[in-house]
């Protein structure tokens, strides 16, 4: 049998369609593979890799990636090819780059692809060139290169935004840490001033009143009752002064450590009629910043229990687990409202969370309406203050 004759026109059409399909597949593969690499490589390697892919796709043997910031200073971000060719290409780029229209070259051996931000501002350029004359790059290939540059520009802009956000977060954390430190210094100063001034005066007044009452002859009942009321008032002032000083900066925290200081704060719960149970006790002294932060968290949690919980039972725990200090305070009260009320108790919870975060720790607050509240804080013993 004789084979059927092949139409030359049909063969050429099939070959053309096959080449077009190959070109489209190469363009799609360029974008897909580059998009996947953008998520895996660090920014410096991303620049170099995108430039290499662009040169290979356009059949160019050398290329440059140039970027400039708001100050207009042009920086070389990546280069591909020999130094001699790159120096020649850099000279061909022209200056100032920021003011040139795109595309700005009619040389088929030189391709310019701008990097545009979301606001349309050009902040960089891909320069691709070949050391020997070649055919001009096809328009569809130019579009693919522009899409590639858009992927790179978006990735670089996201990286810049992320770095700016991280820098702002660090600045805010440093500011909050300074505020907490200044607050502790001011509390310490006020506590010492009250202890050496007003507290001593109140204690002296109470002693003199006691001495005066002991020297007085028997008084009529109304006067005796008034004198006893004055003595009780003076004694109450002395007690409130000591409690105020202890709240500002408890000496027991400096002298005996975190466990004794929290237990002293828990006396306020006991005085209010709540049952207090310690599950775990850690008498070990901790770093100063850590003790202060955990004490303030415990103090705020106890304040919330007294003011809002309506509880009858409280459980406390302070332990060391795998180089972490773990503080847990729970109650059987009414729990937090759902949704939460953005009042003073809300800001108190944010302050507790921020104190734990500044030390590289983790803060959780589990609460259900009528189901009680459980506060758990985990802070590494080697705090950021000691690693800086």
C-alpha positions in Angstrom: 0.0 0.0 0.0 1.2 3.5 -0.7 1.3 6.0 2.2 -1.1 9.0 1.9 0.5 12.1 0.6 1.3 14.8 3.2 0.2 18.3 2.6 3.2 20.6 3.1 1.0 23.5 4.2 -0.6 21.3 6.9 2.8 20.1 8.1 4.0 23.7 8.4 0.8 24.7 10.3 1.2 21.8 12.7 4.8 22.7 13.3 3.9 26.3 13.9 1.2 25.4 16.3 3.6 23.0 18.1 6.2 25.8 18.5 3.5 28.2 19.8 2.4 25.6 22.3 6.0 25.1 23.4 6.4 28.9 23.8 3.3 29.2 25.9 4.3 26.3 28.1 7.8 27.9 28.6 6.2 31.2 29.6 3.8 29.5 32.0 6.6 27.4 33.4 8.8 30.5 33.9 6.1 32.2 36.0 5.0 29.2 38.0 8.5 28.0 38.9 9.5 31.5 39.8 6.4 32.1 41.9 7.2 28.9 43.9 10.8 29.9 44.4 9.8 33.4 45.7 8.2 31.7 48.7 11.2 29.6 49.5 14.3 31.7 49.0 15.6 34.7 51.0 15.4 38.1 49.2 19.0 38.2 48.1 18.8 34.8 46.4 15.4 35.6 45.0 16.9 38.6 43.1 19.7 36.5 41.7 17.5 33.6 40.8 14.9 35.8 39.0 17.7 37.5 37.0 19.1 34.1 36.0 15.7 32.8 34.9 15.0 36.0 32.9 18.3 35.7 31.1 17.8 32.1 30.3 14.2 32.7 29.1 15.3 35.6 26.8 18.4 33.8 25.6 20.6 36.5 27.0 24.1 35.8 28.5 24.3 38.6 31.0 22.0 40.9 33.0 21.7 43.4 35.8 19.1 44.1 38.5 19.2 47.7 39.6 17.1 49.2 42.4 16.7 52.7 43.9 15.0 54.1 47.0 13.2 57.3 47.7 16.6 59.1 47.8 17.2 58.2 44.2 20.5 56.3 44.8 20.8 53.4 42.4 22.1 50.2 43.8 23.2 47.0 42.1 21.1 44.2 43.5 22.1 41.3 41.4 24.3 40.5 38.4 24.6 37.6 35.9 27.5 37.1 33.5 31.1 38.3 33.2 32.3 41.4 34.9 33.4 43.0 31.6 29.9 42.5 30.1 28.2 43.8 33.2 30.3 46.9 33.3 29.4 47.6 29.7 25.7 47.0 30.4 25.8 49.3 33.4 27.2 52.1 31.3 24.5 51.4 28.7 21.7 51.7 31.3 21.9 55.5 31.2 21.3 58.0 33.9 19.1 59.0 35.6 17.3 55.7 35.3 14.2 57.0 37.1 13.4 59.5 34.4 13.6 57.3 31.4 10.5 56.1 29.6 9.9 52.3 29.4 10.9 50.5 27.2 13.8 52.9 26.4 16.0 50.8 24.1 15.6 50.0 20.5 18.6 47.6 20.5 17.4 44.0 20.0 20.3 42.8 22.1 19.3 44.9 25.1 16.0 44.4 27.0 14.8 46.8 29.8 12.0 45.5 32.1 10.9 47.9 34.9 10.0 46.9 38.4 6.8 48.8 39.4 5.3 49.1 42.9 1.6 48.9 43.7 1.4 52.7 43.3 2.8 52.6 39.8 6.1 54.0 40.9 9.2 52.4 39.2 11.8 51.5 41.8 14.0 49.1 39.8 14.9 47.7 36.4 15.9 44.4 34.9 18.6 44.9 32.2 19.1 41.9 29.9 21.7 41.8 27.1 23.7 39.5 24.8 27.3 39.7 23.9 26.5 39.0 20.2 23.6 40.3 18.1 20.4 38.3 18.2 16.9 38.5 17.0 14.5 40.9 18.9 12.6 39.4 21.8 9.0 38.5 20.8 6.3 40.7 22.2 4.7 37.8 24.1 8.1 37.0 25.6 8.4 40.7 26.6 5.0 40.4 28.3 6.1 37.3 30.2 9.3 39.1 31.3 7.2 42.0 32.5 4.9 39.6 34.5 8.1 38.1 36.0 9.3 41.5 37.0 5.9 42.2 38.5 6.1 39.0 40.6 9.6 40.1 41.8 8.4 43.7 42.5 5.5 42.5 44.5 7.7 40.1 46.5 10.2 42.8 47.2 7.5 45.3 48.3 6.0 42.7 50.6 9.5 42.1 52.1 10.0 45.9 52.6 6.5 46.2 54.3 7.2 43.3 56.5 10.6 44.7 57.6 9.0 48.1 58.3 6.3 46.4 60.3 8.8 44.3 62.3 10.9 47.4 62.9 7.8 49.3 64.1 6.8 46.4 66.4 10.3 46.3 67.8 10.1 50.0 68.5 6.7 49.7 70.1 8.0 46.8 72.3 11.0 48.9 73.3 8.8 51.8 74.1 6.4 49.7 76.2 9.4 48.1 78.0 10.7 51.6 78.8 7.3 52.6 80.0 7.1 49.6 82.3 10.6 50.2 83.6 9.9 53.8 84.2 6.6 52.9 86.0 8.5 50.5 88.2 11.2 53.1 89.0 8.5 55.7 89.8 6.6 53.2 92.0 9.8 52.4 93.8 10.6 56.1 94.4 7.0 56.9 95.6 7.1 53.8 97.9 10.4 54.9 99.5 9.1 58.5 99.8 5.9 57.3 101.5 7.8 54.9 103.7 10.3 57.5 104.9 7.8 60.4 105.0 4.0 59.9 105.4 4.2 56.4 106.8 6.6 57.4 109.5 4.5 60.4 110.4 1.4 58.3 110.7 3.2 55.6 112.8 4.5 58.3 115.1 1.1 59.9 115.4 -0.5 56.6 116.3 2.2 55.9 118.9 1.7 59.4 120.5 -2.0 58.9 120.6 -1.6 55.5 122.3 0.8 57.2 124.8 -1.7 60.0 125.3 -4.5 57.5 125.9 -2.5 55.6 128.4 -1.6 58.7 130.4 -5.1 60.1 130.4 -7.2 59.8 133.6 -10.5 58.0 133.2 -12.8 59.9 130.8 -16.5 60.1 130.5 -17.9 57.5 128.2 -18.6 59.8 125.3 -15.0 61.2 125.3 -13.5 57.7 125.8 -15.5 56.4 122.8 -14.2 59.3 120.7 -10.6 58.7 121.8 -10.9 55.0 120.9 -12.4 56.0 117.5 -9.4 58.3 116.9 -7.0 55.5 117.8 -8.7 53.1 115.5 -8.7 55.7 112.7 -4.9 56.3 113.2 -4.2 52.6 113.3 -6.2 52.1 110.0 -4.2 54.9 108.4 -1.0 53.2 109.3 -2.3 49.9 107.9 -3.5 51.5 104.7 -0.2 53.3 104.3 1.7 50.0 104.6 -0.6 48.3 102.2 -0.2 51.2 99.7 3.6 51.0 100.0 3.4 47.2 99.5 1.3 47.6 96.4 3.7 50.1 94.9 6.8 48.1 95.5 6.6 45.2 98.0 9.7 44.8 100.1 9.0 41.1 100.3 9.6 40.8 96.6 13.0 42.2 96.9 13.9 40.5 100.1 12.3 37.0 99.8 11.4 36.5 96.2 8.4 36.0 93.9 6.7 33.1 95.8 6.4 35.0 99.1 5.4 38.2 97.3 2.5 36.5 95.5 1.4 34.7 98.7 1.4 38.1 100.5 -0.9 39.4 97.7 -3.1 36.3 98.2 -3.7 37.5 101.8 -6.1 40.0 100.3 -8.1 37.1 98.9 -8.1 35.3 102.2 -9.1 38.5 104.0 -12.1 38.7 101.6 -13.2 35.2 102.6 -11.9 33.3 99.6 -10.2 29.9 100.0 -6.7 30.0 98.5 -4.9 26.7 97.6 -1.4 26.4 96.3 -0.9 23.6 93.8 2.8 24.1 93.2 5.4 26.3 95.0 8.7 27.3 93.7 10.8 29.1 96.3 13.7 29.6 93.9 14.8 33.2 93.2 14.4 34.3 89.5 15.9 37.1 87.4 14.8 40.5 88.6 12.9 41.5 85.5 11.1 38.2 85.4 10.1 38.4 89.1 8.8 41.9 88.7 6.8 41.0 85.5 5.2 37.9 87.0 4.4 39.7 90.3 2.6 42.4 88.4 0.7 39.8 86.4 -0.3 38.0 89.6 -1.2 41.3 91.2 -3.5 42.3 88.3 -5.1 38.8 88.3 -5.8 39.0 92.0 -7.2 42.5 91.6 -9.6 41.2 88.9 -10.7 38.3 91.1 -11.5 40.7 94.0 -13.3 43.2 91.8 -15.1 41.2 89.1 -15.0 37.4 89.7 -17.4 36.9 92.6 -15.4 33.7 93.4 -15.2 31.6 96.5 -12.1 29.6 95.7 -8.7 30.4 94.0 -5.9 28.1 93.0 -2.3 29.4 92.6 0.7 27.7 91.1 4.3 28.8 90.5 6.7 26.2 89.0 9.8 25.7 86.9 9.3 23.5 83.8 12.0 23.0 81.2 13.8 26.3 81.7 10.5 28.2 82.0 8.8 29.9 84.9 5.1 28.9 84.9 2.5 31.0 86.8 -1.1 29.8 86.9 -4.0 31.6 88.7 -7.5 30.3 88.5 -10.8 30.9 90.2 -14.4 29.6 90.2 -16.0 32.9 89.6 -18.5 34.2 87.0 -15.8 34.4 84.3 -15.3 37.1 81.8 -18.2 38.5 79.8 -18.9 37.3 76.3 -18.2 39.4 74.3 -15.5 41.0 76.4 -16.1 44.5 77.7 -13.4 46.9 76.6 -13.0 48.5 80.0 -10.3 48.8 82.6 -10.3 45.0 83.1 -9.6 44.7 79.3 -6.6 46.9 79.5 -5.4 45.1 82.5 -5.4 41.9 80.5 -3.6 43.5 77.7 -0.9 44.8 80.2 -0.5 41.2 81.5 -0.1 39.9 78.0 2.4 42.6 77.0 4.5 42.0 80.1 4.8 38.3 79.2 5.5 39.1 75.6 8.3 41.5 76.4 10.1 38.7 78.2 9.7 36.3 75.3 6.9 34.4 77.1 3.3 33.3 76.4 0.1 34.5 78.0 -3.3 32.8 77.9 -6.6 33.6 79.5 -9.2 30.9 79.4 -12.6 32.0 80.7 -16.2 30.9 80.3 -19.3 32.7 81.5 -20.1 31.2 84.9 -17.2 28.9 84.5 -14.4 30.7 86.1 -11.1 32.1 84.7 -7.7 30.6 84.3 -4.6 32.7 83.6 -1.5 30.8 82.5 1.9 32.5 81.9 5.0 30.8 80.6 8.2 32.8 80.5 11.7 31.5 79.7 14.2 31.9 82.5 16.8 33.3 80.1 14.8 36.5 79.3 15.4 38.9 76.4 16.9 41.3 78.9 19.7 38.8 79.6 20.2 37.8 76.0 20.6 41.4 74.7 
